[in-house]
């Protein structure tokens, strides 16, 4: 089993920044894809960014490219999402996911951006 725990969400003013963290524990193995999604009320879950150690690559969705950056600390099984220039449209629950096909999910952390 794998557990994912997010942290770093909160309330921020428009134009501000936040850095989210997600720690994976359990049977992650040496090659464990981790990524970030978000879900706003009434909207579908949206992929934001992913990090694969299998091919040593990162992917960022076009919708947030240039504002969001994904990075990871493999020694600590932690993935980060740096979010800059946030706007009210970024208000959502941000979820960490991992494993093949993102089979494992955290409970999420709320990000609220005030205008």
Backbone as CSV, one residue per row, in Angstrom:
resi,resn,N_x,N_y,N_z,CA_x,CA_y,CA_z,C_x,C_y,C_z
1,UNK,0.825,-1.202,0.000,0.000,0.000,0.000,0.859,1.251,0.000
2,UNK,0.311,2.305,-0.530,1.001,3.588,-0.604,0.092,4.661,-0.012
3,UNK,0.688,5.538,0.764,-0.047,6.679,1.305,0.570,7.965,0.778
4,UNK,-0.279,8.893,0.429,0.147,10.207,-0.052,-0.480,11.272,0.837
5,UNK,0.339,12.189,1.315,-0.156,13.241,2.191,0.297,14.595,1.662
6,UNK,-0.684,15.438,1.343,-0.394,16.774,0.833,-0.351,17.789,1.968
7,UNK,0.379,18.871,1.724,0.396,19.999,2.655,0.770,21.256,1.885
8,UNK,0.535,22.402,2.526,0.953,23.657,1.926,-0.160,24.510,1.367
9,UNK,-1.382,23.987,1.365,-2.483,24.797,0.871,-2.837,25.909,1.840
10,UNK,-3.759,26.765,1.406,-4.183,27.852,2.274,-4.845,28.958,1.491
11,UNK,-4.959,30.092,2.134,-5.572,31.276,1.531,-4.480,32.242,1.102
12,UNK,-4.569,32.702,-0.125,-3.566,33.625,-0.652,-4.269,34.661,-1.520
13,UNK,-3.714,35.835,-1.575,-4.281,36.876,-2.432,-3.865,36.670,-3.883
14,UNK,-4.672,37.183,-4.772,-4.349,37.087,-6.191,-2.970,37.682,-6.450
15,UNK,-2.210,36.992,-7.289,-0.843,37.409,-7.567,0.188,36.767,-6.669
16,UNK,-0.281,36.089,-5.638,0.622,35.462,-4.686,1.091,34.086,-5.129
17,UNK,1.847,33.449,-4.258,2.435,32.141,-4.554,2.190,31.177,-3.399
18,UNK,2.185,29.913,-3.734,2.130,28.850,-2.743,2.993,27.693,-3.222
19,UNK,3.507,26.945,-2.266,4.266,25.745,-2.588,3.624,24.559,-1.882
20,UNK,3.133,23.640,-2.668,2.519,22.444,-2.123,3.544,21.322,-2.041
21,UNK,3.369,20.476,-1.037,4.236,19.311,-0.870,3.380,18.059,-0.759
22,UNK,3.937,16.954,-1.213,3.263,15.663,-1.091,4.319,14.620,-0.755
23,UNK,4.109,13.958,0.361,5.016,12.919,0.803,4.377,11.557,0.566
24,UNK,5.127,10.684,-0.082,4.664,9.317,-0.318,5.336,8.372,0.661
25,UNK,4.568,7.435,1.186,5.117,6.417,2.081,4.512,5.076,1.713
26,UNK,5.202,4.032,2.158,4.736,2.699,1.830,5.544,2.107,0.693
27,UNK,4.919,1.218,-0.052,5.607,0.483,-1.121,5.649,1.293,-2.419
28,UNK,6.486,2.322,-2.416,6.566,3.156,-3.610,7.525,2.600,-4.649
29,UNK,8.532,1.878,-4.204,9.512,1.370,-5.146,10.456,2.457,-5.609
30,UNK,11.421,2.074,-6.429,12.437,3.019,-6.881,11.948,3.889,-8.030
31,UNK,10.912,3.477,-8.720,10.389,4.244,-9.842,8.915,4.488,-9.596
32,UNK,8.617,5.671,-9.111,7.254,5.959,-8.680,6.826,7.301,-9.249
33,UNK,5.959,7.244,-10.206,5.452,8.476,-10.795,4.581,9.212,-9.791
34,UNK,4.770,10.527,-9.699,3.944,11.345,-8.820,3.484,12.577,-9.589
35,UNK,2.317,13.038,-9.258,1.793,14.192,-9.972,0.770,14.957,-9.170
36,UNK,0.321,16.046,-9.757,-0.645,16.926,-9.119,-1.864,17.128,-10.013
37,UNK,-3.001,17.118,-9.373,-4.278,17.410,-10.018,-4.998,18.441,-9.162
38,UNK,-6.064,19.004,-9.715,-6.915,19.855,-8.892,-8.364,19.663,-9.310
39,UNK,-9.248,19.956,-8.368,-10.666,19.860,-8.653,-11.385,21.022,-7.994
40,UNK,-12.024,21.817,-8.823,-12.815,22.935,-8.337,-14.283,22.517,-8.294
41,UNK,-15.079,23.164,-7.462,-16.501,22.810,-7.363,-17.198,22.876,-8.719
42,UNK,-17.885,21.806,-9.075,-18.637,21.776,-10.319,-17.801,21.545,-11.559
43,UNK,-16.499,21.298,-11.360,-15.618,21.086,-12.513,-14.977,19.710,-12.440
44,UNK,-14.504,19.245,-13.578,-13.827,17.963,-13.627,-12.423,18.079,-13.036
45,UNK,-11.932,16.944,-12.590,-10.569,16.909,-12.085,-9.615,17.235,-13.234
46,UNK,-8.629,18.071,-12.947,-7.717,18.569,-13.968,-6.281,18.178,-13.647
47,UNK,-5.609,17.586,-14.602,-4.187,17.269,-14.461,-3.379,18.562,-14.537
48,UNK,-2.411,18.706,-13.622,-1.566,19.890,-13.604,-0.127,19.582,-13.981
49,UNK,0.456,18.574,-13.357,1.864,18.306,-13.594,2.201,16.907,-13.089
50,UNK,3.208,16.311,-13.726,3.634,14.982,-13.326,5.140,14.853,-13.385
51,UNK,5.663,13.938,-12.561,7.096,13.704,-12.502,7.334,12.206,-12.498
52,UNK,8.079,11.742,-13.481,8.358,10.311,-13.604,9.841,10.058,-13.420
53,UNK,10.190,9.189,-12.500,11.587,8.803,-12.373,11.934,7.708,-13.372
54,UNK,10.918,7.056,-13.920,11.141,5.994,-14.903,11.877,6.538,-16.112
55,UNK,11.438,7.699,-16.591,12.088,8.303,-17.758,12.723,9.638,-17.401
56,UNK,12.794,9.925,-16.095,13.412,11.167,-15.624,12.853,12.383,-16.347
57,UNK,11.553,12.522,-16.306,10.947,13.638,-17.020,9.828,14.248,-16.186
58,UNK,9.512,15.478,-16.534,8.377,16.161,-15.921,7.455,16.670,-17.019
59,UNK,6.201,16.774,-16.673,5.195,17.282,-17.606,4.338,18.307,-16.880
60,UNK,4.068,19.409,-17.534,3.211,20.447,-16.962,2.112,20.769,-17.967
61,UNK,0.891,20.823,-17.489,-0.238,21.123,-18.367,-0.102,22.519,-18.966
62,UNK,-0.539,22.642,-20.197,-0.457,23.934,-20.891,-1.212,25.024,-20.125
63,UNK,-2.279,24.619,-19.438,-3.121,25.604,-18.758,-2.401,26.322,-17.624
64,UNK,-1.356,25.723,-17.083,-0.635,26.337,-15.968,0.852,26.502,-16.255
65,UNK,1.268,26.131,-17.438,2.681,26.227,-17.794,3.131,27.685,-17.711
66,UNK,4.300,27.857,-17.137,4.810,29.213,-16.956,4.496,29.778,-15.583
67,UNK,3.500,29.183,-14.913,3.152,29.631,-13.561,3.407,28.534,-12.524
68,UNK,3.200,27.292,-12.902,3.366,26.167,-11.990,4.607,25.363,-12.377
69,UNK,5.330,24.899,-11.372,6.520,24.084,-11.588,6.475,22.885,-10.649
70,UNK,6.784,21.715,-11.185,6.841,20.513,-10.370,8.291,20.118,-10.157
71,UNK,8.586,19.676,-8.946,9.918,19.171,-8.643,9.773,18.072,-7.593
72,UNK,10.851,17.328,-7.374,10.747,16.257,-6.400,12.074,16.020,-5.720
73,UNK,11.976,15.483,-4.525,13.123,15.069,-3.734,12.990,13.552,-3.593
74,UNK,13.716,12.825,-4.416,13.570,11.373,-4.431,13.994,10.735,-3.116
75,UNK,14.988,11.319,-2.476,15.462,10.753,-1.212,14.383,10.802,-0.135
76,UNK,13.482,11.769,-0.262,12.421,11.929,0.729,11.053,11.538,0.184
77,UNK,11.039,10.958,-1.020,9.760,10.562,-1.632,8.750,11.700,-1.597
78,UNK,9.222,12.876,-1.941,8.380,14.072,-1.868,8.343,14.764,-3.211
79,UNK,7.164,15.218,-3.587,7.005,16.003,-4.801,6.414,17.354,-4.410
80,UNK,6.851,18.383,-5.108,6.434,19.750,-4.806,5.732,20.358,-6.012
81,UNK,4.847,21.287,-5.733,4.229,22.076,-6.789,4.354,23.542,-6.401
82,UNK,5.220,24.242,-7.111,5.382,25.675,-6.894,4.384,26.406,-7.782
83,UNK,3.542,27.213,-7.173,2.498,27.916,-7.917,2.693,29.411,-7.748
84,UNK,2.872,30.094,-8.857,3.104,31.538,-8.841,1.987,32.275,-9.574
85,UNK,1.887,33.556,-9.279,0.898,34.416,-9.932,-0.497,33.786,-9.906
86,UNK,-0.906,33.398,-8.730,-2.197,32.735,-8.578,-3.348,33.702,-8.778
87,UNK,-4.428,33.168,-9.322,-5.639,33.948,-9.518,-6.833,33.221,-8.932
88,UNK,-7.971,33.890,-8.796,-9.164,33.246,-8.228,-9.547,31.960,-8.953
89,UNK,-9.220,31.867,-10.230,-9.546,30.666,-11.003,-8.726,29.463,-10.572
90,UNK,-7.715,29.680,-9.784,-6.893,28.580,-9.274,-7.452,28.002,-7.980
91,UNK,-8.514,28.576,-7.463,-9.135,28.062,-6.248,-9.680,26.658,-6.495
92,UNK,-9.228,25.712,-5.694,-9.608,24.310,-5.881,-9.008,23.473,-4.755
93,UNK,-9.398,22.217,-4.725,-8.697,21.230,-3.908,-7.596,20.644,-4.773
94,UNK,-6.389,20.684,-4.261,-5.237,20.185,-4.999,-4.882,18.803,-4.461
95,UNK,-4.781,17.856,-5.381,-4.591,16.462,-5.013,-3.277,15.925,-5.567
96,UNK,-2.605,15.174,-4.748,-1.406,14.458,-5.157,-1.801,13.039,-5.555
97,UNK,-1.177,12.556,-6.591,-1.450,11.193,-7.047,-0.135,10.519,-7.409
98,UNK,-0.120,9.194,-7.368,1.116,8.498,-7.669,0.891,7.066,-8.116
99,UNK,1.987,6.471,-8.590,1.909,5.090,-9.035,1.524,4.970,-10.499
100,UNK,1.517,3.735,-11.009,1.154,3.520,-12.416,-0.281,3.934,-12.671
101,UNK,-0.473,4.802,-13.642,-1.804,5.302,-13.917,-2.392,6.132,-12.802
102,UNK,-1.552,6.650,-11.927,-1.989,7.453,-10.775,-3.056,6.698,-9.984
103,UNK,-2.715,5.502,-9.582,-3.671,4.657,-8.884,-3.853,5.076,-7.423
104,UNK,-2.841,5.746,-6.883,-2.917,6.168,-5.481,-3.197,7.664,-5.405
105,UNK,-4.017,8.048,-4.413,-4.411,9.446,-4.284,-4.338,9.896,-2.830
106,UNK,-3.949,11.155,-2.655,-4.037,11.768,-1.344,-5.424,12.341,-1.136
107,UNK,-5.647,12.901,0.042,-6.949,13.473,0.367,-7.107,14.897,-0.163
108,UNK,-5.998,15.532,-0.483,-6.069,16.873,-1.050,-5.822,17.976,-0.042
109,UNK,-5.466,19.131,-0.558,-5.275,20.320,0.256,-5.970,21.485,-0.439
110,UNK,-6.684,22.276,0.322,-7.475,23.361,-0.250,-6.604,24.575,-0.534
111,UNK,-6.758,25.109,-1.726,-6.118,26.365,-2.097,-7.223,27.353,-2.451
112,UNK,-7.216,28.484,-1.765,-8.213,29.518,-2.024,-7.493,30.814,-2.353
113,UNK,-7.817,31.373,-3.503,-7.186,32.610,-3.950,-8.239,33.714,-3.949
114,UNK,-7.984,34.732,-3.164,-8.927,35.851,-3.068,-8.539,36.947,-4.063
115,UNK,-9.551,37.621,-4.578,-9.299,38.671,-5.563,-9.073,40.015,-4.898
